[in-house]
Structures are given as structure tokens and as C-alpha cells.
Amino acid sequence: MISSGRSVAEVAGSLDINETTLGYWVGKARENGEAKESELDISERAELARLRKENQRSRWKGNSRKSGGLLREPEPVRFSFVAEMATKKAFPVAFMGRMLDVSRQGFYGWRSRPTSQRELDDATVSARIAKIHAAHGGRLGVRRVRTELARAGVVCPHKRTHRLMCTAGPRSRHPRPYERTTVPDRFDRP
């Protein structure tokens, strides 16, 4: 079977043996060195090496037709991951770019790009939010923080204030509900 080039299924069908059993026997024979495959010529070896390399790449990357790519994060997230791994010297940048579907040039462009004006504005507004939050003992929520920002002359929409408070971390403390601590005396008259 090994030297004839016939598949396990063909031979198993002709001998009326279970395919799995025959496959197991052939595997054991190959492990023990009893069955030797025919020698490959140079072109066949090169083709086999190319196919093995392609198979390994596809295992790393996943089936893009089926999953649409396992890493569905936006490019800046992938670039920051590449930057983190590059500082640790875990993998080369070109290799990580191929695996994460980002270009090497795009990564270096992202890394050398200056901070955007929006990010700078967000940082200053976040600092003001933290000051307001601390000044009021951490009791203010999004609406009241936004009102305090408006009093200070900072124009900041509600959703932006909410986003900045979520990312910066200040959480408002809610007052505890009123709890009655005394029990009315049964002898008291109304």
C-alpha cells in the first residue's frame, strides 16, 4: 500500500478491513521503520516543503473564510500590541504584522504619529473632572460633573463626560437609603 501509492481507504475496501484499523497498522509500521516510503526527487521535496510551510501559516492565522479573522480589534489596538511585543523582543515586527493583518509601514507610521488634538483635549478635561470629583468628595455623577464643567466654561457634552469618567475611573458614591433605627413604643398613643 505504501509503495503502490494507493490510499488506506482503497486498500481497506479491497481487503474488507476497517479503515481505522488499517491506518493504525500502517502508522505503527512507519514508526518501527518497517515500512519505508519511496524516495522523493528534488522538485517533489521542494513542493512538500512549500506546502508544509503554507499549512503552518494557515494554522497560525486561522481560516479567514470561516472566521473573518480571529483578531477583530481595530488597528490601533493591534498596533499597540505589536509595540508591546516589539519592546519585549518576543517576535519580529514583520512577522506580527503578517499574523495580525497590519502592515509594517502602518505600524511605524502609527508609532511616529503625534498625539491627536482630541486626545490632548480629553486628557485636560479628564484632569478637570478628577479635580471636580475630588473637591466634592466623590459624590457627583455625570450630570453634576457636566454642570460644574459648564460653570467653569468648559464645553463638554454629556456622552463625552460619561466616556471620560468611565475611562478615568471616578465613580460617584450614592447615598445610602434611609434606614429607621428606632422602634415605636407600643404604649405610645397616637
C-alpha positions in Angstrom: 0.0 0.0 0.0 2.8 2.5 0.9 4.9 1.6 -2.2 1.9 1.2 -4.5 0.6 4.7 -3.8 -3.0 3.6 -3.0 -4.9 5.2 -0.2 -5.7 3.5 3.1 -9.4 3.6 2.2 -8.9 1.8 -1.2 -6.8 -1.0 0.4 -9.2 -1.3 3.4 -12.1 -1.6 1.0 -10.5 -4.3 -1.1 -9.5 -6.4 2.0 -12.7 -5.9 3.9 -10.9 -4.3 6.9 -11.9 -1.3 8.9 -10.1 1.9 7.6 -9.1 3.0 11.1 -7.5 -0.4 11.9 -5.5 -0.4 8.7 -4.4 3.2 9.2 -3.3 2.3 12.7 -1.3 -0.7 11.4 0.4 1.5 8.7 1.3 4.1 11.3 2.8 1.6 13.6 4.8 0.1 10.7 6.1 3.6 9.8 7.1 4.2 13.5 9.0 1.0 13.7 10.8 1.6 10.4 9.3 -1.5 8.8 7.6 0.5 6.0 9.6 3.0 4.0 8.1 5.4 1.7 9.5 5.9 -1.8 12.2 8.5 -2.1 11.2 11.9 -3.4 13.1 13.8 -6.1 14.3 17.4 -5.6 11.2 19.1 -7.1 8.8 16.9 -5.0 10.8 17.7 -1.8 10.6 21.4 -2.6 6.9 21.2 -3.2 6.4 19.3 0.0 8.4 21.9 2.0 6.4 24.7 0.4 3.1 23.0 1.3 4.2 22.3 4.9 5.2 25.9 5.3 1.8 27.1 3.9 0.0 24.7 6.1 1.8 26.0 9.2 1.0 29.6 8.2 -2.7 28.8 7.8 -2.7 27.1 11.2 -1.3 30.2 12.8 -3.6 32.6 11.0 -6.8 30.6 11.2 -9.3 30.0 8.4 -10.0 33.6 7.2 -13.0 32.5 5.1 -14.7 30.9 8.1 -14.0 33.2 11.0 -13.3 36.5 9.2 -10.1 36.8 11.2 -9.8 35.9 14.9 -8.5 39.3 16.0 -11.3 41.7 15.2 -9.8 44.6 17.2 -9.3 48.0 15.4 -5.9 48.8 14.0 -4.7 51.0 16.9 -5.2 48.1 19.4 -3.3 45.7 17.1 -0.5 48.3 16.7 -0.2 48.8 20.5 0.0 45.0 20.9 2.8 44.9 18.2 4.6 47.7 20.0 4.4 45.9 23.4 5.7 42.7 21.9 8.4 44.6 20.0 9.7 46.1 23.2 9.9 42.7 24.7 11.6 41.4 21.5 9.2 38.5 21.5 8.6 38.4 17.8 9.8 40.4 14.8 7.6 43.3 13.7 7.2 42.0 10.2 6.0 38.6 11.5 3.5 40.1 13.9 2.2 42.4 11.1 1.5 39.4 8.9 -0.2 37.5 11.7 -2.4 40.4 12.7 -3.1 41.7 9.2 -1.4 45.1 9.6 1.4 46.5 7.6 4.8 47.1 8.9 4.9 50.6 7.4 1.5 51.3 9.1 2.9 50.3 12.4 5.9 52.5 12.2 3.7 55.4 10.9 1.3 54.9 13.9 4.3 54.9 16.3 5.8 58.1 15.0 2.5 59.9 14.7 2.0 62.7 17.2 -0.8 62.7 19.7 -4.1 64.0 18.2 -5.7 67.2 19.5 -8.8 65.2 20.7 -6.6 63.0 22.9 -4.9 66.1 24.3 -8.3 67.7 25.0 -9.5 64.5 26.6 -6.5 64.5 28.9 -7.1 68.1 30.1 -10.9 67.5 30.6 -10.2 64.3 32.4 -7.9 66.1 34.8 -10.6 68.7 35.4 -13.1 66.0 36.0 -10.8 64.4 38.6 -10.4 67.7 40.4 -14.1 68.4 40.5 -14.8 64.8 41.6 -12.2 65.1 44.4 -13.4 68.5 45.5 -16.9 67.2 46.1 -15.9 64.1 47.9 -16.6 61.8 45.1 -20.4 62.3 45.3 -21.0 63.9 41.9 -22.3 61.8 39.0 -22.0 62.6 35.3 -24.8 65.2 35.2 -23.5 67.2 38.1 -19.9 67.0 36.9 -21.0 68.2 33.5 -22.8 71.2 35.2 -19.6 72.0 37.1 -17.6 71.9 33.9 -20.1 74.2 32.2 -19.8 76.7 35.2 -16.0 76.6 34.7 -16.5 77.4 31.0 -15.6 74.0 29.6 -17.9 72.8 26.9 -18.2 69.1 27.2 -21.3 67.1 26.0 -22.9 64.5 28.3 -21.7 61.4 26.4 -18.2 62.7 26.3 -18.3 63.4 30.1 -19.6 59.9 30.6 -16.9 58.3 28.5 -14.1 60.2 30.2 -15.5 59.4 33.6 -15.7 55.7 32.7 -12.1 55.6 31.3 -10.6 57.8 34.0 -12.2 55.8 36.8 -14.0 58.3 39.1 -17.3 56.7 40.3 -19.9 58.6 42.2 -21.0 57.4 45.6 -24.7 57.0 46.1 -26.2 57.9 49.4 -27.3 55.0 51.5 -31.1 54.6 51.7 -32.7 55.9 54.9 -33.0 53.2 57.5 -35.2 53.6 60.5 -33.2 52.8 63.7 -35.9 53.2 66.4 -38.9 51.1 67.0 -42.1 52.8 68.1 -43.2 52.1 71.6 -46.4 50.1 71.8 -47.6 52.1 74.7 -47.3 55.5 72.9 -50.6 56.9 72.0 -51.1 58.4 68.6 
